[in-house]
Amino acid sequence: MNAVSQLFAVLAALIYIVVFPLESFFLRHPAAQKFLSTPAQNVPAVMMWAIPTGFRNLLIGLGNIAGVVAVNTGHVVVGYTLVVYCCANMVLSGATMGLADWLGHYPRKGDSIPGTLGSTVPPLIALVALPF
């Protein structure tokens, strides 16, 4: 696996891992609400989804890191499999934020753009760079 794919796979993992506690534990704090585009009045309603989503983000991020470690310790097939699966998951699930925004489920149109780009572009670069 080339350095570009590894770099962007790890970057994507770090983004997902950093967002995990914001969604799962700190969503009641105004800074996390602003970062996640979640109005305070919506927090009680979304907590039942935010906690599992945060943990899913943690696990998929750790999967990406495990894949990069596996590649670098000689377990190439396992590593590639993990990175491809985790990055594809990140790209496809991250894009759903844009879909939710387009359908009008964000407080303001365009609020999803930073999150959608942050959660999809690094893993997409990792996937596109894999064959090179």
PyMOL CGO cylinders between C-alpha atoms (Angstrom):
from pymol import cmd
from pymol.cgo import CYLINDER

trace = [
    CYLINDER, 0.00, 0.00, 0.00, 1.50, 3.31, -1.03, 0.3, 1, 1, 1, 1, 1, 1,
    CYLINDER, 1.50, 3.31, -1.03, 2.21, 6.20, 1.33, 0.3, 1, 1, 1, 1, 1, 1,
    CYLINDER, 2.21, 6.20, 1.33, -0.62, 8.40, 0.02, 0.3, 1, 1, 1, 1, 1, 1,
    CYLINDER, -0.62, 8.40, 0.02, -3.25, 5.71, 0.68, 0.3, 1, 1, 1, 1, 1, 1,
    CYLINDER, -3.25, 5.71, 0.68, -1.83, 5.05, 4.12, 0.3, 1, 1, 1, 1, 1, 1,
    CYLINDER, -1.83, 5.05, 4.12, -1.68, 8.75, 5.00, 0.3, 1, 1, 1, 1, 1, 1,
    CYLINDER, -1.68, 8.75, 5.00, -5.26, 9.42, 3.96, 0.3, 1, 1, 1, 1, 1, 1,
    CYLINDER, -5.26, 9.42, 3.96, -6.56, 6.20, 5.53, 0.3, 1, 1, 1, 1, 1, 1,
    CYLINDER, -6.56, 6.20, 5.53, -5.01, 7.24, 8.85, 0.3, 1, 1, 1, 1, 1, 1,
    CYLINDER, -5.01, 7.24, 8.85, -6.27, 10.82, 8.46, 0.3, 1, 1, 1, 1, 1, 1,
    CYLINDER, -6.27, 10.82, 8.46, -9.79, 9.54, 7.81, 0.3, 1, 1, 1, 1, 1, 1,
    CYLINDER, -9.79, 9.54, 7.81, -9.52, 7.27, 10.84, 0.3, 1, 1, 1, 1, 1, 1,
    CYLINDER, -9.52, 7.27, 10.84, -8.41, 10.14, 13.06, 0.3, 1, 1, 1, 1, 1, 1,
    CYLINDER, -8.41, 10.14, 13.06, -11.32, 12.30, 11.91, 0.3, 1, 1, 1, 1, 1, 1,
    CYLINDER, -11.32, 12.30, 11.91, -13.80, 9.54, 12.74, 0.3, 1, 1, 1, 1, 1, 1,
    CYLINDER, -13.80, 9.54, 12.74, -12.15, 8.78, 16.08, 0.3, 1, 1, 1, 1, 1, 1,
    CYLINDER, -12.15, 8.78, 16.08, -12.10, 12.45, 17.12, 0.3, 1, 1, 1, 1, 1, 1,
    CYLINDER, -12.10, 12.45, 17.12, -15.78, 12.89, 16.27, 0.3, 1, 1, 1, 1, 1, 1,
    CYLINDER, -15.78, 12.89, 16.27, -16.73, 9.78, 18.29, 0.3, 1, 1, 1, 1, 1, 1,
    CYLINDER, -16.73, 9.78, 18.29, -16.70, 11.39, 21.77, 0.3, 1, 1, 1, 1, 1, 1,
    CYLINDER, -16.70, 11.39, 21.77, -18.43, 14.52, 20.49, 0.3, 1, 1, 1, 1, 1, 1,
    CYLINDER, -18.43, 14.52, 20.49, -21.37, 12.45, 19.28, 0.3, 1, 1, 1, 1, 1, 1,
    CYLINDER, -21.37, 12.45, 19.28, -21.44, 9.86, 22.02, 0.3, 1, 1, 1, 1, 1, 1,
    CYLINDER, -21.44, 9.86, 22.02, -20.59, 11.83, 25.15, 0.3, 1, 1, 1, 1, 1, 1,
    CYLINDER, -20.59, 11.83, 25.15, -20.45, 15.59, 24.58, 0.3, 1, 1, 1, 1, 1, 1,
    CYLINDER, -20.45, 15.59, 24.58, -23.45, 16.31, 22.38, 0.3, 1, 1, 1, 1, 1, 1,
    CYLINDER, -23.45, 16.31, 22.38, -25.14, 18.12, 25.26, 0.3, 1, 1, 1, 1, 1, 1,
    CYLINDER, -25.14, 18.12, 25.26, -22.36, 20.75, 25.20, 0.3, 1, 1, 1, 1, 1, 1,
    CYLINDER, -22.36, 20.75, 25.20, -22.93, 23.83, 23.00, 0.3, 1, 1, 1, 1, 1, 1,
    CYLINDER, -22.93, 23.83, 23.00, -19.55, 23.54, 21.24, 0.3, 1, 1, 1, 1, 1, 1,
    CYLINDER, -19.55, 23.54, 21.24, -20.30, 19.95, 20.16, 0.3, 1, 1, 1, 1, 1, 1,
    CYLINDER, -20.30, 19.95, 20.16, -23.78, 20.96, 19.07, 0.3, 1, 1, 1, 1, 1, 1,
    CYLINDER, -23.78, 20.96, 19.07, -22.36, 23.73, 16.91, 0.3, 1, 1, 1, 1, 1, 1,
    CYLINDER, -22.36, 23.73, 16.91, -19.66, 21.48, 15.45, 0.3, 1, 1, 1, 1, 1, 1,
    CYLINDER, -19.66, 21.48, 15.45, -22.22, 18.77, 14.63, 0.3, 1, 1, 1, 1, 1, 1,
    CYLINDER, -22.22, 18.77, 14.63, -24.92, 21.22, 13.42, 0.3, 1, 1, 1, 1, 1, 1,
    CYLINDER, -24.92, 21.22, 13.42, -27.35, 19.96, 16.06, 0.3, 1, 1, 1, 1, 1, 1,
    CYLINDER, -27.35, 19.96, 16.06, -29.67, 22.56, 17.61, 0.3, 1, 1, 1, 1, 1, 1,
    CYLINDER, -29.67, 22.56, 17.61, -29.90, 22.24, 21.41, 0.3, 1, 1, 1, 1, 1, 1,
    CYLINDER, -29.90, 22.24, 21.41, -33.64, 21.55, 21.25, 0.3, 1, 1, 1, 1, 1, 1,
    CYLINDER, -33.64, 21.55, 21.25, -32.98, 18.50, 19.02, 0.3, 1, 1, 1, 1, 1, 1,
    CYLINDER, -32.98, 18.50, 19.02, -30.36, 16.88, 21.26, 0.3, 1, 1, 1, 1, 1, 1,
    CYLINDER, -30.36, 16.88, 21.26, -32.76, 14.78, 23.40, 0.3, 1, 1, 1, 1, 1, 1,
    CYLINDER, -32.76, 14.78, 23.40, -34.38, 13.37, 20.26, 0.3, 1, 1, 1, 1, 1, 1,
    CYLINDER, -34.38, 13.37, 20.26, -31.12, 12.45, 18.51, 0.3, 1, 1, 1, 1, 1, 1,
    CYLINDER, -31.12, 12.45, 18.51, -29.20, 10.98, 21.46, 0.3, 1, 1, 1, 1, 1, 1,
    CYLINDER, -29.20, 10.98, 21.46, -30.53, 7.47, 20.81, 0.3, 1, 1, 1, 1, 1, 1,
    CYLINDER, -30.53, 7.47, 20.81, -28.90, 7.64, 17.35, 0.3, 1, 1, 1, 1, 1, 1,
    CYLINDER, -28.90, 7.64, 17.35, -25.90, 9.78, 18.21, 0.3, 1, 1, 1, 1, 1, 1,
    CYLINDER, -25.90, 9.78, 18.21, -24.42, 7.31, 20.70, 0.3, 1, 1, 1, 1, 1, 1,
    CYLINDER, -24.42, 7.31, 20.70, -24.44, 4.27, 18.38, 0.3, 1, 1, 1, 1, 1, 1,
    CYLINDER, -24.44, 4.27, 18.38, -23.29, 6.43, 15.45, 0.3, 1, 1, 1, 1, 1, 1,
    CYLINDER, -23.29, 6.43, 15.45, -20.37, 7.71, 17.51, 0.3, 1, 1, 1, 1, 1, 1,
    CYLINDER, -20.37, 7.71, 17.51, -19.34, 4.18, 18.44, 0.3, 1, 1, 1, 1, 1, 1,
    CYLINDER, -19.34, 4.18, 18.44, -19.69, 3.08, 14.81, 0.3, 1, 1, 1, 1, 1, 1,
    CYLINDER, -19.69, 3.08, 14.81, -17.35, 5.93, 13.88, 0.3, 1, 1, 1, 1, 1, 1,
    CYLINDER, -17.35, 5.93, 13.88, -14.85, 4.79, 16.50, 0.3, 1, 1, 1, 1, 1, 1,
    CYLINDER, -14.85, 4.79, 16.50, -14.91, 1.19, 15.29, 0.3, 1, 1, 1, 1, 1, 1,
    CYLINDER, -14.91, 1.19, 15.29, -14.62, 2.05, 11.60, 0.3, 1, 1, 1, 1, 1, 1,
    CYLINDER, -14.62, 2.05, 11.60, -11.73, 4.42, 12.38, 0.3, 1, 1, 1, 1, 1, 1,
    CYLINDER, -11.73, 4.42, 12.38, -9.96, 1.75, 14.41, 0.3, 1, 1, 1, 1, 1, 1,
    CYLINDER, -9.96, 1.75, 14.41, -10.54, -0.69, 11.53, 0.3, 1, 1, 1, 1, 1, 1,
    CYLINDER, -10.54, -0.69, 11.53, -8.73, 1.65, 9.17, 0.3, 1, 1, 1, 1, 1, 1,
    CYLINDER, -8.73, 1.65, 9.17, -5.78, 1.95, 11.54, 0.3, 1, 1, 1, 1, 1, 1,
    CYLINDER, -5.78, 1.95, 11.54, -5.71, -1.83, 12.00, 0.3, 1, 1, 1, 1, 1, 1,
    CYLINDER, -5.71, -1.83, 12.00, -5.61, -2.20, 8.21, 0.3, 1, 1, 1, 1, 1, 1,
    CYLINDER, -5.61, -2.20, 8.21, -2.65, 0.14, 7.86, 0.3, 1, 1, 1, 1, 1, 1,
    CYLINDER, -2.65, 0.14, 7.86, -0.84, -1.63, 10.71, 0.3, 1, 1, 1, 1, 1, 1,
    CYLINDER, -0.84, -1.63, 10.71, -1.59, -5.01, 9.11, 0.3, 1, 1, 1, 1, 1, 1,
    CYLINDER, -1.59, -5.01, 9.11, -0.15, -3.91, 5.77, 0.3, 1, 1, 1, 1, 1, 1,
    CYLINDER, -0.15, -3.91, 5.77, 3.01, -2.64, 7.46, 0.3, 1, 1, 1, 1, 1, 1,
    CYLINDER, 3.01, -2.64, 7.46, 3.49, -5.85, 9.44, 0.3, 1, 1, 1, 1, 1, 1,
    CYLINDER, 3.49, -5.85, 9.44, 3.31, -8.14, 6.43, 0.3, 1, 1, 1, 1, 1, 1,
    CYLINDER, 3.31, -8.14, 6.43, -0.40, -9.01, 6.46, 0.3, 1, 1, 1, 1, 1, 1,
    CYLINDER, -0.40, -9.01, 6.46, -1.05, -7.32, 3.14, 0.3, 1, 1, 1, 1, 1, 1,
    CYLINDER, -1.05, -7.32, 3.14, -4.33, -9.00, 2.13, 0.3, 1, 1, 1, 1, 1, 1,
    CYLINDER, -4.33, -9.00, 2.13, -5.88, -8.45, 5.55, 0.3, 1, 1, 1, 1, 1, 1,
    CYLINDER, -5.88, -8.45, 5.55, -4.67, -4.85, 5.60, 0.3, 1, 1, 1, 1, 1, 1,
    CYLINDER, -4.67, -4.85, 5.60, -5.97, -4.00, 2.15, 0.3, 1, 1, 1, 1, 1, 1,
    CYLINDER, -5.97, -4.00, 2.15, -9.28, -5.68, 2.92, 0.3, 1, 1, 1, 1, 1, 1,
    CYLINDER, -9.28, -5.68, 2.92, -9.75, -3.66, 6.10, 0.3, 1, 1, 1, 1, 1, 1,
    CYLINDER, -9.75, -3.66, 6.10, -8.73, -0.36, 4.51, 0.3, 1, 1, 1, 1, 1, 1,
    CYLINDER, -8.73, -0.36, 4.51, -10.91, -0.86, 1.43, 0.3, 1, 1, 1, 1, 1, 1,
    CYLINDER, -10.91, -0.86, 1.43, -13.92, -1.91, 3.50, 0.3, 1, 1, 1, 1, 1, 1,
    CYLINDER, -13.92, -1.91, 3.50, -13.52, 0.83, 6.11, 0.3, 1, 1, 1, 1, 1, 1,
    CYLINDER, -13.52, 0.83, 6.11, -12.83, 3.59, 3.59, 0.3, 1, 1, 1, 1, 1, 1,
    CYLINDER, -12.83, 3.59, 3.59, -15.74, 2.51, 1.38, 0.3, 1, 1, 1, 1, 1, 1,
    CYLINDER, -15.74, 2.51, 1.38, -17.96, 2.51, 4.47, 0.3, 1, 1, 1, 1, 1, 1,
    CYLINDER, -17.96, 2.51, 4.47, -16.74, 6.01, 5.37, 0.3, 1, 1, 1, 1, 1, 1,
    CYLINDER, -16.74, 6.01, 5.37, -17.35, 7.37, 1.87, 0.3, 1, 1, 1, 1, 1, 1,
    CYLINDER, -17.35, 7.37, 1.87, -20.81, 5.87, 1.51, 0.3, 1, 1, 1, 1, 1, 1,
    CYLINDER, -20.81, 5.87, 1.51, -22.04, 6.59, 5.03, 0.3, 1, 1, 1, 1, 1, 1,
    CYLINDER, -22.04, 6.59, 5.03, -20.44, 10.04, 5.10, 0.3, 1, 1, 1, 1, 1, 1,
    CYLINDER, -20.44, 10.04, 5.10, -22.23, 10.99, 1.90, 0.3, 1, 1, 1, 1, 1, 1,
    CYLINDER, -22.23, 10.99, 1.90, -25.55, 10.39, 3.65, 0.3, 1, 1, 1, 1, 1, 1,
    CYLINDER, -25.55, 10.39, 3.65, -25.00, 13.64, 5.58, 0.3, 1, 1, 1, 1, 1, 1,
    CYLINDER, -25.00, 13.64, 5.58, -25.16, 15.48, 2.26, 0.3, 1, 1, 1, 1, 1, 1,
    CYLINDER, -25.16, 15.48, 2.26, -28.29, 13.53, 1.37, 0.3, 1, 1, 1, 1, 1, 1,
    CYLINDER, -28.29, 13.53, 1.37, -29.92, 14.46, 4.69, 0.3, 1, 1, 1, 1, 1, 1,
    CYLINDER, -29.92, 14.46, 4.69, -29.03, 18.11, 4.07, 0.3, 1, 1, 1, 1, 1, 1,
    CYLINDER, -29.03, 18.11, 4.07, -30.40, 17.97, 0.52, 0.3, 1, 1, 1, 1, 1, 1,
    CYLINDER, -30.40, 17.97, 0.52, -33.65, 16.51, 1.91, 0.3, 1, 1, 1, 1, 1, 1,
    CYLINDER, -33.65, 16.51, 1.91, -33.92, 19.43, 4.34, 0.3, 1, 1, 1, 1, 1, 1,
    CYLINDER, -33.92, 19.43, 4.34, -33.01, 17.69, 7.61, 0.3, 1, 1, 1, 1, 1, 1,
    CYLINDER, -33.01, 17.69, 7.61, -30.27, 20.13, 8.64, 0.3, 1, 1, 1, 1, 1, 1,
    CYLINDER, -30.27, 20.13, 8.64, -31.03, 23.42, 10.41, 0.3, 1, 1, 1, 1, 1, 1,
    CYLINDER, -31.03, 23.42, 10.41, -29.83, 25.37, 7.35, 0.3, 1, 1, 1, 1, 1, 1,
    CYLINDER, -29.83, 25.37, 7.35, -29.07, 24.24, 3.79, 0.3, 1, 1, 1, 1, 1, 1,
    CYLINDER, -29.07, 24.24, 3.79, -25.37, 23.60, 3.45, 0.3, 1, 1, 1, 1, 1, 1,
    CYLINDER, -25.37, 23.60, 3.45, -24.72, 22.91, 7.14, 0.3, 1, 1, 1, 1, 1, 1,
    CYLINDER, -24.72, 22.91, 7.14, -23.60, 19.40, 6.23, 0.3, 1, 1, 1, 1, 1, 1,
    CYLINDER, -23.60, 19.40, 6.23, -20.90, 20.48, 3.79, 0.3, 1, 1, 1, 1, 1, 1,
    CYLINDER, -20.90, 20.48, 3.79, -17.93, 20.55, 6.22, 0.3, 1, 1, 1, 1, 1, 1,
    CYLINDER, -17.93, 20.55, 6.22, -18.90, 17.23, 7.83, 0.3, 1, 1, 1, 1, 1, 1,
    CYLINDER, -18.90, 17.23, 7.83, -19.66, 15.58, 4.52, 0.3, 1, 1, 1, 1, 1, 1,
    CYLINDER, -19.66, 15.58, 4.52, -16.35, 16.66, 3.01, 0.3, 1, 1, 1, 1, 1, 1,
    CYLINDER, -16.35, 16.66, 3.01, -14.38, 15.79, 6.15, 0.3, 1, 1, 1, 1, 1, 1,
    CYLINDER, -14.38, 15.79, 6.15, -15.87, 12.33, 6.36, 0.3, 1, 1, 1, 1, 1, 1,
    CYLINDER, -15.87, 12.33, 6.36, -15.74, 11.43, 2.67, 0.3, 1, 1, 1, 1, 1, 1,
    CYLINDER, -15.74, 11.43, 2.67, -12.77, 13.15, 0.98, 0.3, 1, 1, 1, 1, 1, 1,
    CYLINDER, -12.77, 13.15, 0.98, -9.85, 11.60, 2.97, 0.3, 1, 1, 1, 1, 1, 1,
    CYLINDER, -9.85, 11.60, 2.97, -11.13, 8.01, 2.65, 0.3, 1, 1, 1, 1, 1, 1,
    CYLINDER, -11.13, 8.01, 2.65, -11.99, 8.61, -1.02, 0.3, 1, 1, 1, 1, 1, 1,
    CYLINDER, -11.99, 8.61, -1.02, -8.43, 9.80, -1.68, 0.3, 1, 1, 1, 1, 1, 1,
    CYLINDER, -8.43, 9.80, -1.68, -7.11, 6.71, 0.14, 0.3, 1, 1, 1, 1, 1, 1,
    CYLINDER, -7.11, 6.71, 0.14, -9.22, 4.46, -2.10, 0.3, 1, 1, 1, 1, 1, 1,
    CYLINDER, -9.22, 4.46, -2.10, -8.42, 6.26, -5.35, 0.3, 1, 1, 1, 1, 1, 1,
    CYLINDER, -8.42, 6.26, -5.35, -4.68, 6.21, -4.58, 0.3, 1, 1, 1, 1, 1, 1,
    CYLINDER, -4.68, 6.21, -4.58, -4.59, 2.46, -3.77, 0.3, 1, 1, 1, 1, 1, 1,
    CYLINDER, -4.59, 2.46, -3.77, -3.76, 1.22, -7.29, 0.3, 1, 1, 1, 1, 1, 1,
    CYLINDER, -3.76, 1.22, -7.29, -0.80, 3.59, -7.70, 0.3, 1, 1, 1, 1, 1, 1,
]
cmd.load_cgo(trace, "trace")
